[in-house]
Amino acid sequence: MPPYIRRSLICLSVDDPKLAEKAFESWADAIILDIVKSTTQDWQQVLKAKMPIAIAAAAHGGAEVFVRLNAATAQAELEATVFAGLTGVVLVGVGDRAELVRLGERLEVLERERGLAIGSVEIDLEITTAQGVWNSLEIARASPRVGTMTINESALYQDLKIPFETTLEVEPIEFIKGQIITVATSVEGQAQGMSYPLCVLQHEPDQAALTKAIRRARDTGFKGAVCAHASWVKACNEGFRPSRDEVEYYKEVRQVFAEGLKRGLASVPLNGKMIDVPVDLRAEVYLEWAERAAARDQQKIQAHQL
């Protein structure tokens, strides 16, 4: 069961004059704000003035709101970006657990100072280096705030000196993706990512290719993706959830199995297959997942009607 319904995430600049409009029209589950530091002024004060307004604008359509911070400068960036309405921070380029521990400690201080619930600001991880991959488990375990993990594949390919051979038939870093999915799940979080080669090309493919890539990512274990284009959002919202056919099948599974239990049977036939406890449990998970995705969509619909 995904701990979060974040099927689609889209990045927007804090300085985008159409931030509110783009966020509202995107229907994304989450907006990630990219910050810009002024080189001619006190960038912290400038950013502090912008962030509350930007957070509210990004959340107007019902999206969760995050801000992307650089691990090397995160302490200073926190001061200028953490305000009411922010779901969490995306820490880019984290390499070891010490960075995460320091960030969590500073977040708690800011939460107290700014009247936020202690522990309410989530920390998500964007892995960009081999060091980050190697230390991913200890990094993820460093703070209870860790929510989701994402691989910045363009950056990681460069760090690993892997060329973008987009004609390959297999995922070049399939093992690493599996590791990050496993690590995120082990700390009760989740992983976000897209199938190769869209994960590095990030172009706008035809609908069939996009749907196929999302389904492969979902079946790999990813629960959502950062959308390179606004056109990806709808497909991700539909693809990173149980399909209509799966919902109908698993409803039938639960009904048939429940009837079998009443007759004292440990397994029952359905469409040429035997349904037993593990299949029934999977059906329960998928149906709850579908209900939570539908509820998330309803939240966004209500936000758009305000």
C-alpha positions as semicolon CSV with decimal commas, in nm:
position;residue;x (nm);y (nm);z (nm)
1;M;0,000;0,000;0,000
2;P;0,152;0,336;-0,099
3;P;0,191;0,553;0,211
4;Y;0,138;0,861;-0,008
5;I;-0,077;0,928;-0,311
6;R;0,176;1,125;-0,514
7;R;0,134;0,989;-0,861
8;S;0,234;1,309;-1,037
9;L;0,484;1,573;-0,929
10;I;0,572;1,877;-1,133
11;C;0,847;2,137;-1,080
12;L;0,773;2,509;-1,097
13;S;0,988;2,811;-1,020
14;V;0,911;3,030;-0,723
15;D;0,969;3,325;-0,957
16;D;0,733;3,204;-1,231
17;P;0,477;3,485;-1,279
18;K;0,222;3,221;-1,377
19;L;0,295;2,992;-1,082
20;A;-0,061;2,996;-0,943
21;E;-0,214;2,943;-1,287
22;K;0,020;2,658;-1,383
23;A;-0,020;2,483;-1,049
24;F;-0,397;2,515;-1,059
25;E;-0,425;2,387;-1,415
26;S;-0,177;2,101;-1,374
27;W;-0,391;1,871;-1,155
28;A;-0,065;1,735;-1,015
29;D;-0,069;1,559;-0,680
30;A;0,237;1,759;-0,574
31;I;0,423;2,073;-0,677
32;I;0,799;2,102;-0,621
33;L;0,913;2,463;-0,598
34;D;1,255;2,550;-0,738
35;I;1,414;2,848;-0,569
36;V;1,629;3,120;-0,720
37;K;1,890;3,304;-0,514
38;S;1,935;3,668;-0,595
39;T;2,298;3,761;-0,663
40;T;2,251;4,135;-0,614
41;Q;2,050;4,139;-0,289
42;D;2,021;3,953;0,041
43;W;1,880;3,637;-0,117
44;Q;1,748;3,497;0,211
45;Q;1,535;3,802;0,283
46;V;1,412;3,819;-0,076
47;L;1,319;3,451;-0,071
48;K;1,154;3,476;0,271
49;A;0,923;3,741;0,132
50;K;0,833;3,527;-0,169
51;M;0,786;3,183;-0,015
52;P;0,459;3,217;0,180
53;I;0,288;3,357;-0,129
54;A;0,445;3,093;-0,355
55;I;0,342;2,808;-0,124
56;A;-0,018;2,930;-0,117
57;A;-0,021;2,974;-0,496
58;A;0,117;2,624;-0,557
59;A;-0,139;2,469;-0,320
60;H;-0,436;2,646;-0,475
61;G;-0,533;2,348;-0,690
62;G;-0,511;2,099;-0,405
63;A;-0,150;1,988;-0,454
64;E;0,094;1,912;-0,176
65;V;0,381;2,160;-0,188
66;F;0,753;2,089;-0,157
67;V;1,065;2,299;-0,204
68;R;1,386;2,166;-0,356
69;L;1,701;2,233;-0,154
70;N;2,066;2,163;-0,232
71;A;2,221;1,936;0,030
72;A;2,538;2,149;0,038
73;T;2,351;2,471;0,122
74;A;2,031;2,336;0,277
75;Q;2,083;2,488;0,622
76;A;2,075;2,841;0,482
77;E;1,797;2,761;0,237
78;L;1,574;2,619;0,512
79;E;1,565;2,957;0,687
80;A;1,419;3,120;0,377
81;T;1,175;2,851;0,263
82;V;1,000;2,671;0,551
83;F;0,659;2,826;0,620
84;A;0,303;2,715;0,689
85;G;0,151;2,512;0,407
86;L;0,476;2,343;0,307
87;T;0,446;1,964;0,303
88;G;0,819;1,903;0,290
89;V;1,160;1,965;0,142
90;V;1,331;1,768;-0,136
91;L;1,697;1,731;-0,046
92;V;1,907;1,710;-0,362
93;G;2,246;1,542;-0,368
94;V;2,251;1,402;-0,015
95;G;2,552;1,174;0,028
96;D;2,556;1,064;0,390
97;R;2,334;1,041;0,697
98;A;2,505;1,328;0,882
99;E;2,360;1,578;0,634
100;L;2,010;1,447;0,701
101;V;2,053;1,450;1,079
102;R;2,162;1,814;1,074
103;L;1,871;1,905;0,848
104;G;1,619;1,735;1,076
105;E;1,756;1,914;1,382
106;R;1,732;2,253;1,213
107;L;1,381;2,177;1,087
108;E;1,262;2,111;1,440
109;V;1,397;2,448;1,554
110;L;1,221;2,625;1,266
111;E;0,895;2,439;1,332
112;R;0,900;2,564;1,692
113;E;0,988;2,919;1,591
114;R;0,723;2,940;1,319
115;G;0,435;2,766;1,493
116;L;0,437;2,449;1,285
117;A;0,361;2,105;1,425
118;I;0,684;1,936;1,534
119;G;0,785;1,677;1,280
120;S;0,533;1,798;1,023
121;V;0,782;1,899;0,753
122;E;0,877;1,591;0,554
123;I;1,219;1,527;0,403
124;D;1,226;1,365;0,060
125;L;1,550;1,252;-0,100
126;E;1,670;1,311;-0,456
127;I;1,965;1,082;-0,520
128;T;2,220;1,219;-0,767
129;T;2,549;1,037;-0,696
130;A;2,699;0,693;-0,651
131;Q;2,775;0,789;-0,291
132;G;2,409;0,862;-0,232
133;V;2,309;0,526;-0,377
134;W;2,572;0,339;-0,174
135;N;2,464;0,508;0,151
136;S;2,092;0,511;0,070
137;L;1,984;0,277;0,350
138;E;2,166;0,460;0,629
139;I;2,050;0,794;0,486
140;A;1,688;0,679;0,478
141;R;1,715;0,553;0,836
142;A;1,871;0,877;0,961
143;S;1,541;1,056;1,018
144;P;1,175;0,959;1,073
145;R;1,089;1,252;0,847
146;V;1,201;1,068;0,532
147;G;0,904;1,015;0,302
148;T;0,993;0,949;-0,060
149;M;1,306;0,874;-0,259
150;T;1,375;0,968;-0,620
151;I;1,673;0,910;-0,846
152;N;1,777;1,207;-1,057
153;E;1,881;0,980;-1,340
154;S;2,044;1,242;-1,562
155;A;2,273;1,346;-1,276
156;L;2,342;0,988;-1,167
157;Y;2,428;0,877;-1,521
158;Q;2,685;1,156;-1,537
159;D;2,829;1,062;-1,198
160;L;2,853;0,697;-1,304
161;K;2,994;0,793;-1,647
162;I;2,713;0,605;-1,823
163;P;2,629;0,734;-2,173
164;F;2,267;0,796;-2,267
165;E;2,233;0,501;-2,505
166;T;1,858;0,528;-2,544
167;T;1,839;0,240;-2,788
168;L;1,912;-0,013;-2,513
169;E;1,640;-0,269;-2,453
170;V;1,696;-0,284;-2,077
171;E;1,722;-0,039;-1,787
172;P;2,095;0,043;-1,749
173;I;2,054;0,105;-1,374
174;E;1,778;-0,147;-1,307
175;F;1,964;-0,281;-1,001
176;I;1,995;0,069;-0,851
177;K;1,627;0,139;-0,908
178;G;1,539;-0,184;-0,733
179;Q;1,766;-0,088;-0,444
180;I;1,606;0,254;-0,397
181;I;1,255;0,108;-0,415
182;T;1,350;-0,152;-0,153
183;V;1,519;0,102;0,075
184;A;1,229;0,347;0,057
185;T;0,976;0,075;0,131
186;S;1,183;-0,058;0,422
187;V;1,149;0,276;0,606
188;E;0,775;0,294;0,530
189;G;0,827;0,543;0,252
190;Q;0,800;0,504;-0,124
191;A;1,001;0,557;-0,440
192;Q;0,915;0,774;-0,738
193;G;1,054;0,724;-1,085
194;M;0,996;0,676;-1,457
195;S;1,095;0,396;-1,693
196;Y;1,396;0,416;-1,923
197;P;1,452;0,597;-2,158
198;L;1,191;0,861;-2,064
199;C;1,368;0,904;-1,732
200;V;1,670;1,056;-1,910
201;L;1,525;1,183;-2,238
202;Q;1,227;1,348;-2,068
203;H;1,062;1,432;-2,398
204;E;0,691;1,424;-2,481
205;P;0,622;1,079;-2,628
206;D;0,297;0,970;-2,786
207;Q;0,024;0,864;-2,546
208;A;0,072;0,492;-2,600
209;A;0,446;0,508;-2,524
210;L;0,386;0,720;-2,214
211;T;0,116;0,487;-2,085
212;K;0,343;0,185;-2,139
213;A;0,637;0,353;-1,961
214;I;0,422;0,447;-1,662
215;R;0,277;0,098;-1,633
216;R;0,626;-0,053;-1,639
217;A;0,739;0,196;-1,372
218;R;0,438;0,115;-1,156
219;D;0,490;-0,259;-1,189
220;T;0,859;-0,212;-1,106
221;G;0,756;-0,063;-0,771
222;F;0,745;0,312;-0,827
223;K;0,433;0,489;-0,697
224;G;0,461;0,812;-0,894
225;A;0,696;1,021;-1,106
226;V;0,831;1,372;-1,143
227;C;0,670;1,490;-1,466
228;A;0,906;1,650;-1,715
229;H;0,605;1,800;-1,894
230;A;0,260;1,905;-1,780
231;S;0,123;1,663;-2,040
232;W;0,254;1,372;-1,829
233;V;0,039;1,458;-1,528
234;K;-0,292;1,310;-1,638
235;A;-0,126;0,989;-1,757
236;C;0,063;0,954;-1,426
237;N;-0,252;1,018;-1,224
238;E;-0,425;0,739;-1,413
239;G;-0,129;0,504;-1,444
240;F;0,014;0,502;-1,092
241;R;-0,295;0,342;-0,945
242;P;-0,488;0,020;-1,000
243;S;-0,655;0,016;-1,340
244;R;-1,031;-0,015;-1,381
245;D;-0,988;-0,376;-1,493
246;E;-0,781;-0,453;-1,184
247;V;-1,040;-0,294;-0,958
248;E;-1,322;-0,498;-1,111
249;Y;-1,119;-0,818;-1,094
250;Y;-1,016;-0,771;-0,734
251;K;-1,372;-0,686;-0,631
252;E;-1,475;-1,019;-0,776
253;V;-1,183;-1,191;-0,602
254;R;-1,292;-1,059;-0,263
255;Q;-1,654;-1,156;-0,321
256;V;-1,579;-1,507;-0,446
257;F;-1,324;-1,575;-0,172
258;A;-1,558;-1,449;0,102
259;E;-1,830;-1,684;-0,026
260;G;-1,578;-1,969;-0,027
261;L;-1,479;-1,903;0,334
262;K;-1,843;-1,924;0,436
263;R;-1,849;-2,273;0,286
264;G;-1,531;-2,366;0,475
265;L;-1,302;-2,356;0,171
266;A;-0,940;-2,235;0,191
267;S;-0,923;-2,166;-0,182
268;V;-1,178;-2,120;-0,458
269;P;-1,161;-2,121;-0,840
270;L;-1,204;-1,803;-1,043
271;N;-1,151;-1,781;-1,419
272;G;-0,935;-2,092;-1,421
273;K;-0,717;-1,982;-1,126
274;M;-0,729;-2,069;-0,758
275;I;-0,793;-1,783;-0,519
276;D;-0,647;-1,819;-0,171
277;V;-0,549;-1,596;0,122
278;P;-0,246;-1,423;-0,043
279;V;-0,454;-1,334;-0,348
280;D;-0,735;-1,204;-0,128
281;L;-0,489;-0,991;0,069
282;R;-0,348;-0,848;-0,254
283;A;-0,703;-0,769;-0,365
284;E;-0,767;-0,586;-0,038
285;V;-0,452;-0,376;-0,083
286;Y;-0,529;-0,288;-0,443
287;L;-0,887;-0,188;-0,367
288;E;-0,780;0,033;-0,077
289;W;-0,511;0,185;-0,300
290;A;-0,776;0,261;-0,564
291;E;-1,006;0,416;-0,303
292;R;-0,731;0,639;-0,170
293;A;-0,638;0,752;-0,523
294;A;-1,004;0,833;-0,592
295;A;-1,026;1,026;-0,265
296;R;-0,715;1,224;-0,362
297;D;-0,874;1,313;-0,694
298;Q;-1,188;1,426;-0,511
299;Q;-0,980;1,653;-0,287
300;K;-0,836;1,823;-0,593
301;I;-1,179;1,856;-0,753
302;Q;-1,307;2,028;-0,441
303;A;-1,004;2,259;-0,435
304;H;-1,074;2,359;-0,795
305;Q;-1,434;2,445;-0,707
306;L;-1,341;2,690;-0,431
